[in-house]
Amino acid sequence: SIHNKKRTLGTQISGSYYFGSGTSYQIVSSSYANLYLLKTKKHKLKLRPQLSIITGTQIVDLTAGALSKEVLTKETIETEETPILQSSSFTLINTQLNIPLQYSIQSFDFEIGYNLNFPSKISTEPDLKNTSFFNFGVAYLLNI
């Protein structure tokens, strides 16, 4: 994590490694800005936009078209077993823009935000549509 002294700008890079029947890894870079719209002793209102870039390995089934054609036919067709061909590539998976508005009063935090996803297609996929959604959250900090 890299940020300036006042924590108004920053970037965090994280990674993950998945293992099991196949291995995969992911690298995520998230950059943010903290813009205080109101700041007093009891109240804080800030806008905290964040841009996340998600990259990683994706396993692509290259025989999916042949297998689904066989499954979709009404008749049972005797065929030789089709070898499953897979390809693994390191690519851009998704880019996400998150724009939350956060309000804090004493021990309560409220957040409402808008999220926009820009997924990246892999070679055999059709174009993927952008998706978006709103989020809302409430938190209370317990003084123990």
Backbone bond lengths (Angstrom), bond angles and torsions (degrees), N, CA, C in turn:
res aa  C-N    CA-C-N  psi(-1)  N-CA   C-N-CA  omega(-1)  CA-C   N-CA-C  phi
1 S - - - 1.444 - - 1.531 108.72 -
2 I 1.298 115.92 131.14 1.462 122.12 178.26 1.524 107.34 -124.95
3 H 1.343 116.44 131.84 1.461 120.18 178.74 1.520 109.54 -153.33
4 N 1.318 114.64 163.04 1.463 117.91 177.24 1.533 109.29 -81.17
5 K 1.337 117.29 173.04 1.473 121.21 -175.08 1.523 113.07 -60.23
6 K 1.323 117.31 -38.23 1.470 120.78 -178.56 1.529 112.82 -85.04
7 R 1.331 116.97 -1.40 1.474 123.67 -179.10 1.530 112.47 57.51
8 T 1.312 116.39 34.64 1.459 119.98 176.22 1.528 111.55 -89.53
9 L 1.331 117.27 -19.20 1.464 122.97 176.41 1.523 108.55 -136.87
10 G 1.317 116.15 143.45 1.459 118.21 178.69 1.509 112.88 -168.53
11 T 1.316 114.20 164.04 1.457 122.71 176.36 1.513 108.54 -139.30
12 Q 1.322 114.91 139.02 1.458 120.60 176.99 1.514 107.94 -126.93
13 I 1.317 116.11 134.25 1.462 121.18 177.10 1.521 107.15 -118.14
14 S 1.328 115.68 129.44 1.458 120.07 178.91 1.522 109.34 -133.33
15 G 1.301 115.07 159.66 1.451 120.17 -179.61 1.510 110.57 -140.65
16 S 1.312 115.44 158.05 1.458 120.79 176.66 1.519 109.01 -144.70
17 Y 1.311 114.57 149.46 1.459 121.96 -179.87 1.516 107.85 -125.59
18 Y 1.316 117.36 124.17 1.455 122.71 -179.05 1.528 108.16 -107.49
19 F 1.315 115.38 134.66 1.454 118.68 179.04 1.525 109.55 -133.53
20 G 1.285 116.22 164.94 1.461 123.11 -176.46 1.510 107.14 150.94
21 S 1.343 117.11 -131.41 1.467 119.59 179.12 1.532 110.56 -68.15
22 G 1.303 117.49 -27.38 1.461 122.63 175.04 1.517 108.15 -139.53
23 T 1.299 117.00 152.38 1.462 119.00 179.54 1.522 110.02 -105.58
24 S 1.318 114.54 151.53 1.454 121.08 -179.47 1.526 107.77 -155.33
25 Y 1.302 116.66 159.07 1.457 119.84 175.45 1.524 109.78 -143.68
26 Q 1.320 114.61 160.59 1.456 121.81 -177.41 1.524 109.24 -138.76
27 I 1.319 116.85 143.64 1.463 122.85 174.59 1.524 107.16 -127.73
28 V 1.337 116.19 127.95 1.462 121.69 -177.60 1.528 108.97 -122.75
29 S 1.314 116.10 129.75 1.456 122.23 175.06 1.528 107.77 -115.42
30 S 1.327 116.08 122.41 1.465 121.23 179.38 1.519 109.35 -122.02
31 S 1.326 116.11 124.44 1.466 121.76 177.73 1.516 108.82 -115.54
32 Y 1.334 116.65 139.93 1.464 120.50 -176.01 1.522 111.40 -138.93
33 A 1.317 113.84 164.69 1.468 122.16 172.92 1.526 107.58 -136.43
34 N 1.309 117.26 139.72 1.466 122.65 174.37 1.523 107.87 -107.40
35 L 1.319 116.72 114.83 1.456 121.67 179.91 1.523 108.61 -115.39
36 Y 1.328 116.28 106.02 1.467 120.26 -179.51 1.517 109.89 -78.20
37 L 1.328 115.99 121.36 1.458 122.03 176.71 1.531 110.85 -92.73
38 L 1.352 116.00 -28.52 1.461 123.12 178.65 1.518 107.22 -151.68
39 K 1.341 116.55 132.37 1.455 119.54 179.33 1.528 109.17 -147.65
40 T 1.345 114.81 109.01 1.464 121.56 174.26 1.531 107.41 -127.10
41 K 1.347 116.91 -174.62 1.461 119.27 179.61 1.523 112.22 -63.57
42 K 1.332 117.63 -37.41 1.464 121.12 -175.82 1.522 113.92 -103.27
43 H 1.317 118.25 -23.31 1.466 121.21 -173.77 1.529 111.23 -121.57
44 K 1.328 114.98 141.10 1.466 121.31 172.39 1.522 107.59 -139.31
45 L 1.315 115.31 132.89 1.462 121.69 174.66 1.523 106.37 -129.84
46 K 1.314 115.80 118.78 1.460 117.91 -178.05 1.522 111.05 -139.02
47 L 1.311 113.33 151.96 1.453 122.99 174.34 1.523 104.99 -105.76
48 R 1.337 116.51 129.41 1.467 119.96 -176.52 1.532 110.73 -130.05
49 P 1.343 118.11 72.38 1.468 119.84 178.64 1.529 111.06 -65.90
50 Q 1.328 114.42 144.64 1.463 120.30 -179.10 1.519 109.82 -140.41
51 L 1.307 116.22 135.46 1.462 122.69 176.87 1.523 107.51 -115.58
52 S 1.340 116.44 121.69 1.465 121.76 179.93 1.523 109.32 -115.74
53 I 1.321 114.90 134.25 1.461 121.85 177.06 1.524 106.53 -117.91
54 I 1.343 115.67 119.65 1.458 121.40 -175.32 1.527 108.57 -111.22
55 T 1.327 115.82 120.14 1.458 121.84 177.65 1.524 108.33 -123.30
56 G 1.308 116.56 159.30 1.455 119.17 178.08 1.504 111.69 172.04
57 T 1.322 114.35 -176.55 1.461 119.88 177.46 1.515 108.83 -90.56
58 Q 1.308 114.78 141.39 1.462 121.63 176.50 1.516 107.60 -127.65
59 I 1.328 114.98 136.49 1.456 119.53 177.45 1.519 107.46 -96.55
60 V 1.331 116.54 124.17 1.456 122.41 -176.33 1.526 108.26 -110.56
61 D 1.332 116.10 128.19 1.459 121.56 176.23 1.525 108.19 -86.09
62 L 1.316 117.04 109.00 1.458 121.45 -175.81 1.527 112.62 -79.90
63 T 1.332 118.30 -12.35 1.468 121.37 -179.47 1.514 112.13 -99.72
64 A 1.310 119.24 6.08 1.473 122.30 -175.37 1.519 111.94 -57.67
65 G 1.316 118.78 -38.31 1.463 121.18 -179.74 1.519 111.57 -63.60
66 A 1.326 117.18 -43.17 1.463 120.72 -179.49 1.524 110.93 -67.82
67 L 1.324 117.48 -41.01 1.457 120.26 -178.57 1.517 111.78 -69.50
68 S 1.316 118.39 -41.38 1.461 119.40 -178.44 1.530 110.89 -69.96
69 K 1.323 119.04 -30.20 1.462 120.85 176.69 1.523 109.70 -64.22
70 E 1.332 116.12 -39.80 1.456 120.52 179.50 1.527 110.90 -68.78
71 V 1.323 118.10 -39.86 1.463 122.17 -179.22 1.520 110.98 -68.29
72 L 1.327 118.54 -35.06 1.460 121.69 -175.77 1.529 114.04 -77.16
73 T 1.313 119.40 -14.70 1.463 120.11 179.17 1.521 109.86 -74.61
74 K 1.330 116.43 146.67 1.462 121.02 -177.18 1.525 111.63 -77.66
75 E 1.297 117.15 -26.92 1.458 120.56 -177.75 1.518 109.50 -93.20
76 T 1.315 114.68 151.03 1.455 119.02 174.91 1.517 107.47 -84.35
77 I 1.281 116.02 123.31 1.458 121.29 -177.30 1.524 107.35 -112.79
78 E 1.310 116.26 127.84 1.454 119.36 177.05 1.521 107.79 -82.01
79 T 1.316 115.29 119.01 1.465 119.75 179.58 1.518 108.84 -133.24
80 E 1.275 114.61 162.90 1.456 119.35 173.65 1.517 107.19 -70.69
81 E 1.318 116.38 152.34 1.462 119.24 178.42 1.525 109.27 -64.67
82 T 1.306 115.01 127.44 1.456 120.81 179.23 1.526 108.11 -83.44
83 P 1.316 118.68 125.71 1.471 119.00 177.89 1.528 109.81 -66.82
84 I 1.302 115.79 138.99 1.461 119.99 179.58 1.522 108.09 -84.72
85 L 1.310 115.12 118.84 1.456 121.14 179.80 1.518 108.47 -104.14
86 Q 1.318 115.88 128.80 1.454 120.10 179.04 1.513 109.54 -127.77
87 S 1.312 114.05 149.05 1.453 120.69 177.81 1.526 107.69 -129.09
88 S 1.300 117.06 140.06 1.457 121.37 178.69 1.521 108.23 -117.55
89 S 1.334 116.25 130.05 1.462 118.91 -179.83 1.525 110.17 -139.89
90 F 1.320 115.95 149.31 1.464 122.97 177.01 1.525 106.90 -93.43
91 T 1.341 116.83 117.01 1.465 120.41 -176.28 1.518 111.18 -143.69
92 L 1.315 114.34 172.92 1.457 121.83 169.89 1.530 107.05 -73.77
93 I 1.321 117.79 124.48 1.457 121.86 -177.66 1.528 111.09 -96.03
94 N 1.327 116.35 -48.44 1.468 120.16 -175.79 1.523 109.59 -157.02
95 T 1.315 115.51 150.27 1.460 122.32 170.61 1.522 105.47 -123.28
96 Q 1.334 116.98 129.46 1.462 120.24 -177.85 1.527 110.27 -125.70
97 L 1.322 114.96 135.08 1.458 122.18 173.88 1.520 107.25 -111.51
98 N 1.327 116.36 123.09 1.465 122.88 -179.52 1.522 107.50 -119.39
99 I 1.348 116.47 126.78 1.464 120.89 -179.11 1.532 108.74 -125.33
100 P 1.342 117.38 88.24 1.459 119.57 179.56 1.533 112.09 -96.05
101 L 1.321 114.85 145.55 1.459 122.75 171.80 1.521 105.63 -109.62
102 Q 1.336 116.79 119.67 1.456 121.76 -174.74 1.523 110.52 -114.67
103 Y 1.350 115.03 132.28 1.466 121.41 178.16 1.525 108.14 -123.00
104 S 1.323 116.43 128.52 1.468 121.95 178.87 1.515 109.55 -122.29
105 I 1.327 115.90 132.67 1.459 122.92 174.32 1.523 107.21 -137.05
106 Q 1.307 116.11 118.06 1.464 123.72 -175.31 1.529 109.81 50.16
107 S 1.323 119.45 -115.70 1.468 121.62 -176.99 1.533 113.59 -96.16
108 F 1.330 118.36 2.28 1.466 122.01 -179.64 1.525 111.15 -99.01
109 D 1.315 115.07 140.98 1.465 122.34 173.07 1.523 108.21 -125.83
110 F 1.336 115.71 133.05 1.466 122.13 176.66 1.523 107.64 -123.51
111 E 1.327 116.19 142.19 1.454 119.79 179.61 1.525 109.92 -142.88
112 I 1.320 114.70 135.85 1.455 121.28 169.86 1.520 105.83 -130.37
113 G 1.317 116.37 139.38 1.453 118.17 -175.32 1.511 112.97 -150.06
114 Y 1.295 114.17 166.12 1.465 122.60 176.69 1.523 107.74 -123.53
115 N 1.314 116.63 134.12 1.460 122.59 -178.52 1.525 109.73 -123.01
116 L 1.312 115.91 138.58 1.460 121.48 179.66 1.527 107.89 -132.60
117 N 1.344 116.22 124.13 1.465 122.74 -180.00 1.517 110.62 -106.71
118 F 1.328 115.77 136.73 1.455 123.17 175.73 1.529 107.55 -120.36
119 P 1.349 117.97 83.88 1.469 119.20 -177.63 1.524 111.48 -71.32
120 S 1.318 115.55 151.55 1.468 121.57 178.48 1.518 108.91 -107.85
121 K 1.298 116.17 133.79 1.462 120.24 -179.97 1.518 109.90 -80.89
122 I 1.317 114.19 153.33 1.458 118.94 171.55 1.520 106.90 -99.35
123 S 1.298 117.67 168.11 1.466 122.91 -166.05 1.520 115.72 -47.44
124 T 1.318 119.45 -40.05 1.465 120.22 -174.13 1.527 113.80 -95.32
125 E 1.311 118.13 -4.87 1.470 120.80 -177.67 1.524 111.65 -83.22
126 P 1.333 116.07 152.12 1.469 118.17 170.35 1.531 108.20 -73.07
127 D 1.325 116.89 169.97 1.462 120.01 178.29 1.523 109.76 -58.31
128 L 1.314 116.52 135.95 1.458 121.86 179.81 1.520 109.35 -95.54
129 K 1.327 116.68 140.35 1.464 120.76 -179.78 1.522 110.04 -82.71
130 N 1.323 115.43 146.97 1.457 120.71 173.11 1.522 108.41 -68.12
131 T 1.313 116.55 146.27 1.460 121.22 177.39 1.519 108.93 -123.74
132 S 1.327 115.51 155.97 1.462 119.68 177.95 1.526 109.01 -148.07
133 F 1.334 115.11 157.33 1.451 120.54 177.62 1.522 109.48 -160.13
134 F 1.332 115.21 162.56 1.461 122.44 174.95 1.517 108.41 -102.73
135 N 1.321 116.78 151.46 1.459 120.52 173.80 1.523 109.49 -130.59
136 F 1.325 115.08 153.61 1.460 122.17 178.79 1.517 107.55 -141.22
137 G 1.313 117.33 136.93 1.460 120.65 179.75 1.520 111.66 -145.59
138 V 1.327 114.66 149.61 1.461 122.77 176.23 1.521 107.24 -132.35
139 A 1.330 116.77 136.03 1.456 121.22 178.25 1.526 110.04 -137.89
140 Y 1.321 115.61 151.36 1.464 121.33 176.70 1.522 107.20 -131.88
141 L 1.311 117.09 128.70 1.461 122.57 179.71 1.513 109.03 -92.43
142 L 1.331 116.38 120.67 1.470 121.46 178.31 1.510 109.23 -86.09
143 N 1.325 117.19 130.95 1.464 121.44 174.82 1.516 107.97 -91.34
144 I 1.329 115.19 106.10 1.473 119.24 -177.24 1.509 110.09 -103.22
